[in-house]
Amino acid sequence: MVWQSGTEFWSMGGYGLYVWGSFGVTGLGVALEVWLLRRGQRSLLNRLQRMQRWEAQ
């Protein structure tokens, strides 16, 4: 597609809300997944450290 202006690009031929909304929801989902994975990793590492301290006693 060829757009004559930036406004035409953002409106995407009338489907801009759908297109950019889809990108936004996907980006939010990816960011949430990364956050949840990091939180789970941190939780697991803390649990392993507690287990090591408990075994060392």
All heavy atoms as atom14 arrays in JSON, in Angstrom:
{
  "sequence": "MVWQSGTEFWSMGGYGLYVWGSFGVTGLGVALEVWLLRRGQRSLLNRLQRMQRWEAQ",
  "atom14_mask": [
    [1, 1, 1, 1, 1, 1, 1, 1, 0, 0, 0, 0, 0, 0],
    [1, 1, 1, 1, 1, 1, 1, 0, 0, 0, 0, 0, 0, 0],
    [1, 1, 1, 1, 1, 1, 1, 1, 1, 1, 1, 1, 1, 1],
    [1, 1, 1, 1, 1, 1, 1, 1, 1, 0, 0, 0, 0, 0],
    [1, 1, 1, 1, 1, 1, 0, 0, 0, 0, 0, 0, 0, 0],
    [1, 1, 1, 1, 0, 0, 0, 0, 0, 0, 0, 0, 0, 0],
    [1, 1, 1, 1, 1, 1, 1, 0, 0, 0, 0, 0, 0, 0],
    [1, 1, 1, 1, 1, 1, 1, 1, 1, 0, 0, 0, 0, 0],
    [1, 1, 1, 1, 1, 1, 1, 1, 1, 1, 1, 0, 0, 0],
    [1, 1, 1, 1, 1, 1, 1, 1, 1, 1, 1, 1, 1, 1],
    [1, 1, 1, 1, 1, 1, 0, 0, 0, 0, 0, 0, 0, 0],
    [1, 1, 1, 1, 1, 1, 1, 1, 0, 0, 0, 0, 0, 0],
    [1, 1, 1, 1, 0, 0, 0, 0, 0, 0, 0, 0, 0, 0],
    [1, 1, 1, 1, 0, 0, 0, 0, 0, 0, 0, 0, 0, 0],
    [1, 1, 1, 1, 1, 1, 1, 1, 1, 1, 1, 1, 0, 0],
    [1, 1, 1, 1, 0, 0, 0, 0, 0, 0, 0, 0, 0, 0],
    [1, 1, 1, 1, 1, 1, 1, 1, 0, 0, 0, 0, 0, 0],
    [1, 1, 1, 1, 1, 1, 1, 1, 1, 1, 1, 1, 0, 0],
    [1, 1, 1, 1, 1, 1, 1, 0, 0, 0, 0, 0, 0, 0],
    [1, 1, 1, 1, 1, 1, 1, 1, 1, 1, 1, 1, 1, 1],
    [1, 1, 1, 1, 0, 0, 0, 0, 0, 0, 0, 0, 0, 0],
    [1, 1, 1, 1, 1, 1, 0, 0, 0, 0, 0, 0, 0, 0],
    [1, 1, 1, 1, 1, 1, 1, 1, 1, 1, 1, 0, 0, 0],
    [1, 1, 1, 1, 0, 0, 0, 0, 0, 0, 0, 0, 0, 0],
    [1, 1, 1, 1, 1, 1, 1, 0, 0, 0, 0, 0, 0, 0],
    [1, 1, 1, 1, 1, 1, 1, 0, 0, 0, 0, 0, 0, 0],
    [1, 1, 1, 1, 0, 0, 0, 0, 0, 0, 0, 0, 0, 0],
    [1, 1, 1, 1, 1, 1, 1, 1, 0, 0, 0, 0, 0, 0],
    [1, 1, 1, 1, 0, 0, 0, 0, 0, 0, 0, 0, 0, 0],
    [1, 1, 1, 1, 1, 1, 1, 0, 0, 0, 0, 0, 0, 0],
    [1, 1, 1, 1, 1, 0, 0, 0, 0, 0, 0, 0, 0, 0],
    [1, 1, 1, 1, 1, 1, 1, 1, 0, 0, 0, 0, 0, 0],
    [1, 1, 1, 1, 1, 1, 1, 1, 1, 0, 0, 0, 0, 0],
    [1, 1, 1, 1, 1, 1, 1, 0, 0, 0, 0, 0, 0, 0],
    [1, 1, 1, 1, 1, 1, 1, 1, 1, 1, 1, 1, 1, 1],
    [1, 1, 1, 1, 1, 1, 1, 1, 0, 0, 0, 0, 0, 0],
    [1, 1, 1, 1, 1, 1, 1, 1, 0, 0, 0, 0, 0, 0],
    [1, 1, 1, 1, 1, 1, 1, 1, 1, 1, 1, 0, 0, 0],
    [1, 1, 1, 1, 1, 1, 1, 1, 1, 1, 1, 0, 0, 0],
    [1, 1, 1, 1, 0, 0, 0, 0, 0, 0, 0, 0, 0, 0],
    [1, 1, 1, 1, 1, 1, 1, 1, 1, 0, 0, 0, 0, 0],
    [1, 1, 1, 1, 1, 1, 1, 1, 1, 1, 1, 0, 0, 0],
    [1, 1, 1, 1, 1, 1, 0, 0, 0, 0, 0, 0, 0, 0],
    [1, 1, 1, 1, 1, 1, 1, 1, 0, 0, 0, 0, 0, 0],
    [1, 1, 1, 1, 1, 1, 1, 1, 0, 0, 0, 0, 0, 0],
    [1, 1, 1, 1, 1, 1, 1, 1, 0, 0, 0, 0, 0, 0],
    [1, 1, 1, 1, 1, 1, 1, 1, 1, 1, 1, 0, 0, 0],
    [1, 1, 1, 1, 1, 1, 1, 1, 0, 0, 0, 0, 0, 0],
    [1, 1, 1, 1, 1, 1, 1, 1, 1, 0, 0, 0, 0, 0],
    [1, 1, 1, 1, 1, 1, 1, 1, 1, 1, 1, 0, 0, 0],
    [1, 1, 1, 1, 1, 1, 1, 1, 0, 0, 0, 0, 0, 0],
    [1, 1, 1, 1, 1, 1, 1, 1, 1, 0, 0, 0, 0, 0],
    [1, 1, 1, 1, 1, 1, 1, 1, 1, 1, 1, 0, 0, 0],
    [1, 1, 1, 1, 1, 1, 1, 1, 1, 1, 1, 1, 1, 1],
    [1, 1, 1, 1, 1, 1, 1, 1, 1, 0, 0, 0, 0, 0],
    [1, 1, 1, 1, 1, 0, 0, 0, 0, 0, 0, 0, 0, 0],
    [1, 1, 1, 1, 1, 1, 1, 1, 1, 0, 0, 0, 0, 0]
  ],
  "atom14_positions": [
    [[0.83, -1.18, 0.0], [0.0, 0.0, 0.0], [0.87, 1.24, 0.0], [1.95, 1.24, 0.57], [-0.9, 0.04, 1.23], [-1.98, -0.99, 1.28], [-3.04, -0.76, 2.71], [-4.4, 0.06, 1.94], [0.0, 0.0, 0.0], [0.0, 0.0, 0.0], [0.0, 0.0, 0.0], [0.0, 0.0, 0.0], [0.0, 0.0, 0.0], [0.0, 0.0, 0.0]],
    [[0.35, 2.27, -0.61], [1.04, 3.55, -0.64], [0.14, 4.57, 0.04], [-1.04, 4.7, -0.29], [1.33, 4.0, -2.1], [1.96, 5.36, -2.11], [2.21, 2.97, -2.8], [0.0, 0.0, 0.0], [0.0, 0.0, 0.0], [0.0, 0.0, 0.0], [0.0, 0.0, 0.0], [0.0, 0.0, 0.0], [0.0, 0.0, 0.0], [0.0, 0.0, 0.0]],
    [[0.69, 5.26, 1.03], [-0.08, 6.26, 1.75], [0.41, 7.63, 1.34], [1.6, 7.88, 1.19], [0.09, 6.07, 3.25], [-0.5, 4.8, 3.73], [-1.82, 4.55, 3.94], [0.18, 3.59, 4.04], [-2.01, 3.27, 4.37], [-0.78, 2.63, 4.45], [1.52, 3.19, 4.03], [-0.47, 1.35, 4.83], [1.83, 1.91, 4.41], [0.84, 1.0, 4.8]],
    [[-0.52, 8.55, 1.19], [-0.2, 9.91, 0.78], [0.17, 10.8, 1.96], [0.78, 11.84, 1.77], [-1.37, 10.53, 0.02], [-1.78, 9.76, -1.22], [-0.65, 9.64, -2.24], [0.11, 10.59, -2.45], [-0.52, 8.47, -2.85], [0.0, 0.0, 0.0], [0.0, 0.0, 0.0], [0.0, 0.0, 0.0], [0.0, 0.0, 0.0], [0.0, 0.0, 0.0]],
    [[-0.21, 10.39, 3.15], [0.09, 11.19, 4.35], [0.2, 10.27, 5.55], [-0.18, 9.1, 5.52], [-1.01, 12.22, 4.58], [-2.21, 11.59, 4.96], [0.0, 0.0, 0.0], [0.0, 0.0, 0.0], [0.0, 0.0, 0.0], [0.0, 0.0, 0.0], [0.0, 0.0, 0.0], [0.0, 0.0, 0.0], [0.0, 0.0, 0.0], [0.0, 0.0, 0.0]],
    [[0.68, 10.86, 6.62], [0.79, 10.12, 7.87], [-0.56, 9.75, 8.43], [-0.74, 8.69, 9.03], [0.0, 0.0, 0.0], [0.0, 0.0, 0.0], [0.0, 0.0, 0.0], [0.0, 0.0, 0.0], [0.0, 0.0, 0.0], [0.0, 0.0, 0.0], [0.0, 0.0, 0.0], [0.0, 0.0, 0.0], [0.0, 0.0, 0.0], [0.0, 0.0, 0.0]],
    [[-1.54, 10.61, 8.21], [-2.89, 10.33, 8.7], [-3.47, 9.1, 8.01], [-4.12, 8.27, 8.65], [-3.8, 11.55, 8.44], [-3.22, 12.7, 9.06], [-5.18, 11.33, 9.01], [0.0, 0.0, 0.0], [0.0, 0.0, 0.0], [0.0, 0.0, 0.0], [0.0, 0.0, 0.0], [0.0, 0.0, 0.0], [0.0, 0.0, 0.0], [0.0, 0.0, 0.0]],
    [[-3.23, 8.98, 6.71], [-3.7, 7.8, 5.99], [-3.02, 6.53, 6.51], [-3.65, 5.48, 6.6], [-3.44, 7.94, 4.49], [-4.36, 8.9, 3.79], [-4.1, 8.94, 2.29], [-3.52, 7.98, 1.75], [-4.48, 9.95, 1.68], [0.0, 0.0, 0.0], [0.0, 0.0, 0.0], [0.0, 0.0, 0.0], [0.0, 0.0, 0.0], [0.0, 0.0, 0.0]],
    [[-1.74, 6.66, 6.84], [-1.01, 5.51, 7.38], [-1.64, 5.07, 8.7], [-1.9, 3.89, 8.91], [0.46, 5.86, 7.59], [1.23, 4.78, 8.32], [1.58, 3.62, 7.66], [1.61, 4.93, 9.64], [2.29, 2.62, 8.32], [2.31, 3.94, 10.3], [2.66, 2.79, 9.64], [0.0, 0.0, 0.0], [0.0, 0.0, 0.0], [0.0, 0.0, 0.0]],
    [[-1.88, 6.01, 9.61], [-2.42, 5.67, 10.93], [-3.85, 5.16, 10.85], [-4.27, 4.35, 11.67], [-2.31, 6.85, 11.89], [-0.9, 7.12, 12.26], [-0.16, 8.18, 11.85], [-0.04, 6.33, 13.08], [1.12, 8.09, 12.36], [1.21, 6.96, 13.12], [-0.21, 5.14, 13.79], [2.29, 6.46, 13.85], [0.86, 4.64, 14.5], [2.09, 5.29, 14.52]],
    [[-4.63, 5.64, 9.85], [-6.01, 5.18, 9.74], [-6.1, 3.83, 9.04], [-7.11, 3.12, 9.17], [-6.87, 6.2, 9.01], [-6.51, 6.26, 7.64], [0.0, 0.0, 0.0], [0.0, 0.0, 0.0], [0.0, 0.0, 0.0], [0.0, 0.0, 0.0], [0.0, 0.0, 0.0], [0.0, 0.0, 0.0], [0.0, 0.0, 0.0], [0.0, 0.0, 0.0]],
    [[-5.06, 3.44, 8.32], [-4.98, 2.12, 7.66], [-6.24, 1.8, 6.85], [-6.78, 0.69, 6.92], [-4.74, 1.01, 8.67], [-3.41, 1.03, 9.32], [-2.19, 0.35, 8.21], [-0.71, 0.64, 9.13], [0.0, 0.0, 0.0], [0.0, 0.0, 0.0], [0.0, 0.0, 0.0], [0.0, 0.0, 0.0], [0.0, 0.0, 0.0], [0.0, 0.0, 0.0]],
    [[-6.69, 2.77, 6.09], [-7.85, 2.53, 5.24], [-9.13, 2.25, 6.01], [-10.0, 1.53, 5.54], [0.0, 0.0, 0.0], [0.0, 0.0, 0.0], [0.0, 0.0, 0.0], [0.0, 0.0, 0.0], [0.0, 0.0, 0.0], [0.0, 0.0, 0.0], [0.0, 0.0, 0.0], [0.0, 0.0, 0.0], [0.0, 0.0, 0.0], [0.0, 0.0, 0.0]],
    [[-9.24, 2.82, 7.2], [-10.43, 2.61, 8.01], [-10.28, 1.49, 9.03], [-11.16, 1.3, 9.86], [0.0, 0.0, 0.0], [0.0, 0.0, 0.0], [0.0, 0.0, 0.0], [0.0, 0.0, 0.0], [0.0, 0.0, 0.0], [0.0, 0.0, 0.0], [0.0, 0.0, 0.0], [0.0, 0.0, 0.0], [0.0, 0.0, 0.0], [0.0, 0.0, 0.0]],
    [[-9.2, 0.75, 8.97], [-8.98, -0.36, 9.9], [-7.92, -0.04, 10.95], [-7.45, -0.93, 11.65], [-8.55, -1.62, 9.14], [-9.61, -2.12, 8.2], [-9.53, -1.89, 6.83], [-10.71, -2.82, 8.69], [-10.51, -2.34, 5.97], [-11.69, -3.27, 7.84], [-11.6, -3.03, 6.48], [-12.57, -3.48, 5.64], [0.0, 0.0, 0.0], [0.0, 0.0, 0.0]],
    [[-7.56, 1.22, 11.07], [-6.5, 1.62, 12.0], [-6.76, 1.23, 13.44], [-5.86, 0.76, 14.13], [0.0, 0.0, 0.0], [0.0, 0.0, 0.0], [0.0, 0.0, 0.0], [0.0, 0.0, 0.0], [0.0, 0.0, 0.0], [0.0, 0.0, 0.0], [0.0, 0.0, 0.0], [0.0, 0.0, 0.0], [0.0, 0.0, 0.0], [0.0, 0.0, 0.0]],
    [[-7.99, 1.43, 13.89], [-8.3, 1.08, 15.28], [-8.06, -0.41, 15.53], [-7.47, -0.81, 16.53], [-9.74, 1.46, 15.62], [-10.18, 1.2, 17.06], [-9.32, 2.01, 18.02], [-11.65, 1.54, 17.22], [0.0, 0.0, 0.0], [0.0, 0.0, 0.0], [0.0, 0.0, 0.0], [0.0, 0.0, 0.0], [0.0, 0.0, 0.0], [0.0, 0.0, 0.0]],
    [[-8.49, -1.23, 14.6], [-8.3, -2.68, 14.73], [-6.82, -3.04, 14.66], [-6.31, -3.8, 15.49], [-9.07, -3.42, 13.63], [-8.78, -4.89, 13.59], [-9.32, -5.75, 14.53], [-7.94, -5.43, 12.62], [-9.05, -7.1, 14.52], [-7.66, -6.78, 12.59], [-8.21, -7.61, 13.54], [-7.92, -8.94, 13.52], [0.0, 0.0, 0.0], [0.0, 0.0, 0.0]],
    [[-6.12, -2.48, 13.67], [-4.69, -2.81, 13.47], [-3.87, -2.37, 14.67], [-3.14, -3.17, 15.26], [-4.17, -2.16, 12.17], [-2.66, -2.29, 12.07], [-4.85, -2.76, 10.96], [0.0, 0.0, 0.0], [0.0, 0.0, 0.0], [0.0, 0.0, 0.0], [0.0, 0.0, 0.0], [0.0, 0.0, 0.0], [0.0, 0.0, 0.0], [0.0, 0.0, 0.0]],
    [[-3.98, -1.1, 15.05], [-3.15, -0.59, 16.14], [-3.61, -1.13, 17.49], [-2.78, -1.35, 18.38], [-3.1, 0.93, 16.11], [-2.51, 1.41, 14.82], [-3.14, 2.12, 13.85], [-1.2, 1.15, 14.32], [-2.3, 2.34, 12.79], [-1.09, 1.75, 13.05], [-0.09, 0.47, 14.81], [0.06, 1.68, 12.27], [1.07, 0.42, 14.04], [1.14, 1.01, 12.79]],
    [[-4.9, -1.39, 17.63], [-5.38, -2.03, 18.86], [-4.81, -3.43, 19.01], [-4.44, -3.86, 20.11], [0.0, 0.0, 0.0], [0.0, 0.0, 0.0], [0.0, 0.0, 0.0], [0.0, 0.0, 0.0], [0.0, 0.0, 0.0], [0.0, 0.0, 0.0], [0.0, 0.0, 0.0], [0.0, 0.0, 0.0], [0.0, 0.0, 0.0], [0.0, 0.0, 0.0]],
    [[-4.73, -4.15, 17.89], [-4.16, -5.51, 17.91], [-2.69, -5.47, 18.3], [-2.21, -6.3, 19.08], [-4.32, -6.17, 16.55], [-5.67, -6.32, 16.22], [0.0, 0.0, 0.0], [0.0, 0.0, 0.0], [0.0, 0.0, 0.0], [0.0, 0.0, 0.0], [0.0, 0.0, 0.0], [0.0, 0.0, 0.0], [0.0, 0.0, 0.0], [0.0, 0.0, 0.0]],
    [[-1.95, -4.5, 17.73], [-0.54, -4.36, 18.1], [-0.41, -4.05, 19.59], [0.45, -4.6, 20.28], [0.14, -3.25, 17.29], [0.69, -3.71, 15.98], [0.05, -3.35, 14.79], [1.82, -4.48, 15.91], [0.54, -3.76, 13.57], [2.34, -4.9, 14.69], [1.68, -4.54, 13.52], [0.0, 0.0, 0.0], [0.0, 0.0, 0.0], [0.0, 0.0, 0.0]],
    [[-1.27, -3.16, 20.08], [-1.22, -2.78, 21.5], [-1.51, -3.95, 22.42], [-0.8, -4.17, 23.41], [0.0, 0.0, 0.0], [0.0, 0.0, 0.0], [0.0, 0.0, 0.0], [0.0, 0.0, 0.0], [0.0, 0.0, 0.0], [0.0, 0.0, 0.0], [0.0, 0.0, 0.0], [0.0, 0.0, 0.0], [0.0, 0.0, 0.0], [0.0, 0.0, 0.0]],
    [[-2.55, -4.72, 22.11], [-2.91, -5.87, 22.94], [-1.81, -6.92, 22.9], [-1.46, -7.52, 23.93], [-4.26, -6.46, 22.5], [-4.52, -7.8, 23.13], [-5.38, -5.49, 22.81], [0.0, 0.0, 0.0], [0.0, 0.0, 0.0], [0.0, 0.0, 0.0], [0.0, 0.0, 0.0], [0.0, 0.0, 0.0], [0.0, 0.0, 0.0], [0.0, 0.0, 0.0]],
    [[-1.23, -7.14, 21.72], [-0.14, -8.11, 21.6], [1.08, -7.66, 22.39], [1.69, -8.46, 23.12], [0.23, -8.32, 20.12], [-0.92, -8.77, 19.42], [1.36, -9.31, 19.97], [0.0, 0.0, 0.0], [0.0, 0.0, 0.0], [0.0, 0.0, 0.0], [0.0, 0.0, 0.0], [0.0, 0.0, 0.0], [0.0, 0.0, 0.0], [0.0, 0.0, 0.0]],
    [[1.43, -6.39, 22.28], [2.56, -5.86, 23.04], [2.34, -5.98, 24.54], [3.25, -6.33, 25.29], [0.0, 0.0, 0.0], [0.0, 0.0, 0.0], [0.0, 0.0, 0.0], [0.0, 0.0, 0.0], [0.0, 0.0, 0.0], [0.0, 0.0, 0.0], [0.0, 0.0, 0.0], [0.0, 0.0, 0.0], [0.0, 0.0, 0.0], [0.0, 0.0, 0.0]],
    [[1.11, -5.69, 24.97], [0.79, -5.81, 26.39], [0.9, -7.27, 26.84], [1.43, -7.55, 27.92], [-0.63, -5.29, 26.64], [-1.11, -5.3, 28.08], [-0.26, -4.39, 28.94], [-2.56, -4.86, 28.12], [0.0, 0.0, 0.0], [0.0, 0.0, 0.0], [0.0, 0.0, 0.0], [0.0, 0.0, 0.0], [0.0, 0.0, 0.0], [0.0, 0.0, 0.0]],
    [[0.43, -8.19, 26.01], [0.54, -9.61, 26.34], [1.97, -10.08, 26.46], [2.32, -10.84, 27.37], [0.0, 0.0, 0.0], [0.0, 0.0, 0.0], [0.0, 0.0, 0.0], [0.0, 0.0, 0.0], [0.0, 0.0, 0.0], [0.0, 0.0, 0.0], [0.0, 0.0, 0.0], [0.0, 0.0, 0.0], [0.0, 0.0, 0.0], [0.0, 0.0, 0.0]],
    [[2.82, -9.63, 25.54], [4.24, -10.01, 25.58], [4.9, -9.43, 26.83], [5.66, -10.12, 27.52], [4.96, -9.56, 24.29], [6.46, -9.7, 24.42], [4.45, -10.35, 23.1], [0.0, 0.0, 0.0], [0.0, 0.0, 0.0], [0.0, 0.0, 0.0], [0.0, 0.0, 0.0], [0.0, 0.0, 0.0], [0.0, 0.0, 0.0], [0.0, 0.0, 0.0]],
    [[4.62, -8.17, 27.12], [5.2, -7.53, 28.31], [4.74, -8.25, 29.59], [5.54, -8.48, 30.5], [4.82, -6.06, 28.36], [0.0, 0.0, 0.0], [0.0, 0.0, 0.0], [0.0, 0.0, 0.0], [0.0, 0.0, 0.0], [0.0, 0.0, 0.0], [0.0, 0.0, 0.0], [0.0, 0.0, 0.0], [0.0, 0.0, 0.0], [0.0, 0.0, 0.0]],
    [[3.47, -8.62, 29.64], [2.95, -9.34, 30.8], [3.62, -10.71, 30.94], [3.99, -11.12, 32.05], [1.44, -9.51, 30.68], [0.74, -10.25, 31.8], [0.9, -9.52, 33.13], [-0.73, -10.44, 31.47], [0.0, 0.0, 0.0], [0.0, 0.0, 0.0], [0.0, 0.0, 0.0], [0.0, 0.0, 0.0], [0.0, 0.0, 0.0], [0.0, 0.0, 0.0]],
    [[3.81, -11.39, 29.84], [4.48, -12.7, 29.87], [5.91, -12.59, 30.39], [6.35, -13.38, 31.22], [4.47, -13.32, 28.48], [5.1, -14.68, 28.4], [4.31, -15.76, 29.11], [3.1, -15.58, 29.32], [4.9, -16.8, 29.45], [0.0, 0.0, 0.0], [0.0, 0.0, 0.0], [0.0, 0.0, 0.0], [0.0, 0.0, 0.0], [0.0, 0.0, 0.0]],
    [[6.64, -11.59, 29.91], [8.03, -11.38, 30.37], [8.04, -11.07, 31.86], [8.86, -11.62, 32.61], [8.7, -10.24, 29.57], [10.02, -9.81, 30.2], [8.92, -10.67, 28.12], [0.0, 0.0, 0.0], [0.0, 0.0, 0.0], [0.0, 0.0, 0.0], [0.0, 0.0, 0.0], [0.0, 0.0, 0.0], [0.0, 0.0, 0.0], [0.0, 0.0, 0.0]],
    [[7.11, -10.22, 32.31], [7.05, -9.87, 33.73], [6.74, -11.1, 34.58], [7.37, -11.33, 35.62], [5.99, -8.78, 33.94], [5.84, -8.38, 35.37], [6.7, -7.64, 36.12], [4.76, -8.73, 36.23], [6.22, -7.51, 37.4], [5.02, -8.16, 37.49], [3.59, -9.46, 36.05], [4.16, -8.3, 38.57], [2.73, -9.6, 37.12], [3.02, -9.02, 38.37]],
    [[5.78, -11.91, 34.14], [5.43, -13.12, 34.9], [6.58, -14.13, 34.94], [6.82, -14.77, 35.96], [4.18, -13.77, 34.31], [2.87, -13.02, 34.54], [1.75, -13.64, 33.71], [2.52, -12.99, 36.01], [0.0, 0.0, 0.0], [0.0, 0.0, 0.0], [0.0, 0.0, 0.0], [0.0, 0.0, 0.0], [0.0, 0.0, 0.0], [0.0, 0.0, 0.0]],
    [[7.3, -14.27, 33.82], [8.44, -15.18, 33.8], [9.54, -14.72, 34.75], [10.12, -15.53, 35.48], [8.99, -15.31, 32.38], [8.14, -16.13, 31.42], [8.67, -15.97, 30.0], [8.13, -17.59, 31.82], [0.0, 0.0, 0.0], [0.0, 0.0, 0.0], [0.0, 0.0, 0.0], [0.0, 0.0, 0.0], [0.0, 0.0, 0.0], [0.0, 0.0, 0.0]],
    [[9.83, -13.43, 34.76], [10.86, -12.9, 35.66], [10.45, -13.06, 37.12], [11.27, -13.39, 37.98], [11.15, -11.43, 35.35], [11.92, -11.25, 34.08], [12.26, -9.81, 33.84], [13.04, -9.68, 32.61], [13.38, -8.54, 32.09], [13.02, -7.41, 32.66], [14.08, -8.5, 30.98], [0.0, 0.0, 0.0], [0.0, 0.0, 0.0], [0.0, 0.0, 0.0]],
    [[9.17, -12.82, 37.39], [8.68, -12.98, 38.76], [8.78, -14.43, 39.2], [9.19, -14.72, 40.33], [7.24, -12.49, 38.84], [6.72, -12.41, 40.26], [5.34, -11.87, 40.31], [4.41, -12.93, 39.91], [3.11, -12.89, 40.1], [2.56, -11.81, 40.63], [2.34, -13.89, 39.75], [0.0, 0.0, 0.0], [0.0, 0.0, 0.0], [0.0, 0.0, 0.0]],
    [[8.43, -15.35, 38.31], [8.54, -16.77, 38.64], [9.97, -17.21, 38.85], [10.26, -18.0, 39.76], [0.0, 0.0, 0.0], [0.0, 0.0, 0.0], [0.0, 0.0, 0.0], [0.0, 0.0, 0.0], [0.0, 0.0, 0.0], [0.0, 0.0, 0.0], [0.0, 0.0, 0.0], [0.0, 0.0, 0.0], [0.0, 0.0, 0.0], [0.0, 0.0, 0.0]],
    [[10.87, -16.69, 38.03], [12.28, -17.03, 38.18], [12.81, -16.51, 39.52], [13.51, -17.24, 40.24], [13.1, -16.43, 37.04], [14.57, -16.75, 37.13], [15.38, -16.07, 36.04], [15.0, -15.01, 35.54], [16.49, -16.66, 35.68], [0.0, 0.0, 0.0], [0.0, 0.0, 0.0], [0.0, 0.0, 0.0], [0.0, 0.0, 0.0], [0.0, 0.0, 0.0]],
    [[12.46, -15.28, 39.87], [12.9, -14.71, 41.13], [12.36, -15.53, 42.31], [13.09, -15.82, 43.26], [12.41, -13.26, 41.22], [13.08, -12.46, 42.3], [12.66, -10.98, 42.29], [12.55, -10.44, 40.95], [11.41, -9.92, 40.44], [10.31, -9.88, 41.15], [11.4, -9.43, 39.22], [0.0, 0.0, 0.0], [0.0, 0.0, 0.0], [0.0, 0.0, 0.0]],
    [[11.11, -15.94, 42.21], [10.5, -16.74, 43.27], [11.21, -18.09, 43.41], [11.48, -18.55, 44.52], [9.02, -16.95, 42.96], [8.44, -17.82, 43.88], [0.0, 0.0, 0.0], [0.0, 0.0, 0.0], [0.0, 0.0, 0.0], [0.0, 0.0, 0.0], [0.0, 0.0, 0.0], [0.0, 0.0, 0.0], [0.0, 0.0, 0.0], [0.0, 0.0, 0.0]],
    [[11.5, -18.72, 42.28], [12.19, -20.01, 42.31], [13.59, -19.88, 42.9], [14.0, -20.71, 43.72], [12.27, -20.59, 40.89], [13.02, -21.9, 40.75], [12.34, -23.0, 41.54], [13.14, -22.28, 39.29], [0.0, 0.0, 0.0], [0.0, 0.0, 0.0], [0.0, 0.0, 0.0], [0.0, 0.0, 0.0], [0.0, 0.0, 0.0], [0.0, 0.0, 0.0]],
    [[14.32, -18.84, 42.5], [15.68, -18.65, 43.03], [15.64, -18.4, 44.54], [16.48, -18.92, 45.27], [16.37, -17.5, 42.31], [16.75, -17.78, 40.85], [17.31, -16.52, 40.2], [17.73, -18.93, 40.74], [0.0, 0.0, 0.0], [0.0, 0.0, 0.0], [0.0, 0.0, 0.0], [0.0, 0.0, 0.0], [0.0, 0.0, 0.0], [0.0, 0.0, 0.0]],
    [[14.67, -17.62, 45.01], [14.54, -17.39, 46.45], [14.23, -18.69, 47.19], [14.78, -18.96, 48.25], [13.44, -16.36, 46.74], [13.86, -14.96, 46.36], [15.05, -14.67, 46.26], [12.89, -14.1, 46.13], [0.0, 0.0, 0.0], [0.0, 0.0, 0.0], [0.0, 0.0, 0.0], [0.0, 0.0, 0.0], [0.0, 0.0, 0.0], [0.0, 0.0, 0.0]],
    [[13.37, -19.49, 46.6], [13.01, -20.78, 47.22], [14.24, -21.7, 47.29], [14.48, -22.37, 48.31], [11.9, -21.44, 46.43], [11.42, -22.71, 47.05], [10.24, -23.25, 46.29], [9.83, -24.52, 46.86], [9.01, -25.35, 46.28], [8.48, -25.07, 45.12], [8.69, -26.47, 46.87], [0.0, 0.0, 0.0], [0.0, 0.0, 0.0], [0.0, 0.0, 0.0]],
    [[15.02, -21.75, 46.22], [16.23, -22.58, 46.22], [17.24, -22.1, 47.24], [17.9, -22.91, 47.91], [16.85, -22.61, 44.83], [16.07, -23.39, 43.77], [16.69, -23.16, 42.4], [16.03, -24.85, 44.1], [0.0, 0.0, 0.0], [0.0, 0.0, 0.0], [0.0, 0.0, 0.0], [0.0, 0.0, 0.0], [0.0, 0.0, 0.0], [0.0, 0.0, 0.0]],
    [[17.38, -20.79, 47.4], [18.3, -20.26, 48.41], [17.84, -20.64, 49.81], [18.66, -21.01, 50.66], [18.4, -18.74, 48.29], [19.21, -18.27, 47.11], [19.22, -16.77, 46.98], [18.43, -16.07, 47.62], [20.11, -16.26, 46.14], [0.0, 0.0, 0.0], [0.0, 0.0, 0.0], [0.0, 0.0, 0.0], [0.0, 0.0, 0.0], [0.0, 0.0, 0.0]],
    [[16.54, -20.55, 50.06], [16.02, -20.95, 51.38], [16.28, -22.43, 51.63], [16.64, -22.83, 52.74], [14.52, -20.65, 51.47], [14.19, -19.21, 51.69], [12.73, -19.01, 52.12], [11.77, -19.76, 51.34], [11.12, -19.3, 50.26], [11.37, -18.09, 49.82], [10.24, -20.06, 49.63], [0.0, 0.0, 0.0], [0.0, 0.0, 0.0], [0.0, 0.0, 0.0]],
    [[16.11, -23.26, 50.6], [16.34, -24.69, 50.75], [17.82, -24.97, 51.04], [18.14, -25.82, 51.88], [15.9, -25.43, 49.49], [14.39, -25.48, 49.31], [13.89, -26.19, 47.74], [14.41, -27.89, 47.96], [0.0, 0.0, 0.0], [0.0, 0.0, 0.0], [0.0, 0.0, 0.0], [0.0, 0.0, 0.0], [0.0, 0.0, 0.0], [0.0, 0.0, 0.0]],
    [[18.7, -24.26, 50.37], [20.13, -24.46, 50.62], [20.5, -24.05, 52.03], [21.29, -24.72, 52.7], [20.97, -23.66, 49.61], [21.0, -24.27, 48.24], [21.82, -23.45, 47.27], [22.02, -22.25, 47.45], [22.28, -24.08, 46.21], [0.0, 0.0, 0.0], [0.0, 0.0, 0.0], [0.0, 0.0, 0.0], [0.0, 0.0, 0.0], [0.0, 0.0, 0.0]],
    [[19.96, -22.94, 52.51], [20.24, -22.5, 53.88], [19.7, -23.51, 54.89], [20.34, -23.79, 55.9], [19.63, -21.12, 54.14], [20.53, -20.01, 53.64], [19.97, -18.66, 54.04], [19.37, -18.12, 52.8], [18.26, -17.47, 52.69], [17.53, -17.2, 53.75], [17.81, -17.05, 51.55], [0.0, 0.0, 0.0], [0.0, 0.0, 0.0], [0.0, 0.0, 0.0]],
    [[18.53, -24.07, 54.62], [17.92, -25.04, 55.51], [18.77, -26.3, 55.56], [18.97, -26.89, 56.63], [16.5, -25.35, 55.03], [15.78, -26.28, 55.97], [15.21, -25.96, 57.14], [15.58, -27.68, 55.76], [14.64, -27.08, 57.69], [14.86, -28.15, 56.85], [15.92, -28.57, 54.74], [14.49, -29.48, 56.99], [15.54, -29.87, 54.88], [14.84, -30.33, 55.98]],
    [[19.27, -26.75, 54.39], [20.1, -27.97, 54.36], [21.45, -27.75, 55.02], [22.05, -28.69, 55.53], [20.3, -28.41, 52.91], [19.04, -29.0, 52.29], [19.25, -29.39, 50.83], [20.32, -29.05, 50.27], [18.34, -30.0, 50.26], [0.0, 0.0, 0.0], [0.0, 0.0, 0.0], [0.0, 0.0, 0.0], [0.0, 0.0, 0.0], [0.0, 0.0, 0.0]],
    [[21.96, -26.51, 55.02], [23.26, -26.23, 55.6], [23.22, -26.22, 57.11], [24.25, -26.32, 57.77], [23.77, -24.88, 55.09], [0.0, 0.0, 0.0], [0.0, 0.0, 0.0], [0.0, 0.0, 0.0], [0.0, 0.0, 0.0], [0.0, 0.0, 0.0], [0.0, 0.0, 0.0], [0.0, 0.0, 0.0], [0.0, 0.0, 0.0], [0.0, 0.0, 0.0]],
    [[22.04, -26.14, 57.69], [21.92, -26.09, 59.16], [22.17, -27.42, 59.79], [22.01, -28.47, 59.38], [20.55, -25.6, 59.57], [20.33, -24.17, 59.23], [18.92, -23.71, 59.62], [18.08, -24.5, 60.01], [18.69, -22.43, 59.5], [0.0, 0.0, 0.0], [0.0, 0.0, 0.0], [0.0, 0.0, 0.0], [0.0, 0.0, 0.0], [0.0, 0.0, 0.0]]
  ]
}
